[in-house]
């Protein structure tokens, strides 16, 4: 199966036993979870240092469209091929400058044939640059570095597929490790790529391409095939490996030394697969510049949870770390997050894709947050507020006021803020202002619910702002205010 046409996250559960508990450092991280979906769903996602997310957006029975999420909104990329009517594109990588790469459908008017072409798109300029092919029908850009260089895979006239590196001017065929096919999935430094390539025996091995040379990174003991999926600023390479008996290994490679990562519940935290015994598609998993690795495991049939590895410890993200956004027990019927982590950045933001019953995915963005509950000294109250117990509230209490005009004010530094309250019959409303500008009115009237996210405001980047909540009518209950630093 061609990896470029895989829309679903394929999970191979490795049946070796091991277990590892969460570290106290990981358990201390709290997240706000932002669901991101559009049209029929999201197929792939990649995150940059500024919290922007490149998206391949599923178009139902047709194909994918390319776009990105930023500050709470999805933008579709303009079509690079007018005959495509904005359909038939993927967005697979994004750098800190907001340059995106992927693949776009195109049409050869001479040969009267459809073909795929890699591209680079700039959010800042709105310009799309089509990347020359290697002479075959299809190509995809898989990753882009800070210099705007793109790596990926492209067909040759022979129908073989080779990894390529485009430096903005020239496309370089990176070759193989003696076999027929190769693909590059990651890049950080100029002239660098990591991925996997077939050896003369037809097996895939992970490689690092640097200084004009492709180097076989080898495999952990007992493994027969593998791939490198990501590389960070220190040159640490992340990858996975499998064998013919169902065994697996997720690993890090740095300066010639390999570290095999621990398993959780007997599973490798990078789910890998070899459909047909040969082609190795891109899989969940990424290493950020801070050294944090993300992946995922299966926790029950059809339910996946993101996993974080850092400082020698691997742990799942659990409900206790998302106190205002509970996970889903059954994604087919119950709202809530689930899925396998696909990317992360140096600020600890994480994306996870959870497969829906229609075969596509919802994307969940995990944003680290600071929590100011109702007792926080940073929140300044005026006009008459009382602390009262409320079952299910964060910390078991809320601040309540029935005085129209009563205010709660917080000055904070961050890239996003949320107001957490309650819902209940007969409850009142409040206006929300940021830096003196209205962000609308929120109502707490409705079916009873604690820890209800009343309002979220996104900013283009981190900055200092003042949030002011003013009671409009009835009884208003403030549970907490959460701030996302990035």
Secondary structure, DSSP 8 states (H G I E B T S, - for coil): --GGG--S---------------HHHHT--EEEEEE--TTEEEEEEE-TTS-EEEEEE-TTS-EEEEEEETTEEEE---SSGGGTT-SEEEEEE-TT-EEEEEEEEEETTTTEEEEEEEEEETTT--EEE---SEEEEEEEEEE-TT--EEEEEEETTS-EEEEEE-SS-EEEEE-BEEEEEEEEE--STT-EEEEEEETTS-EEEEEEETTEEEE----TT--EEEEEEE-TT--EEEEEE-TTS-EEEEEEETTEEEE---BTTB-SS----BTTTB----S-EE-TTS-EEEEEEEETTEEEEEEEETTEEEE--GGG-TTS-B-S-TTTS-SB--EEEEE-TT--EEEEEE-TTS-EEEEEEEE-EEEETT-TTSEEES--EEEE-TTSGGGEEEEE-STT-EEEEEEEEEEEEEEEEEBTTB-EEEEEETTEEEEEEE-BSS-EEEEEEEEEEEEEEEEEEEEEEEEESBEEEEEEEEE--
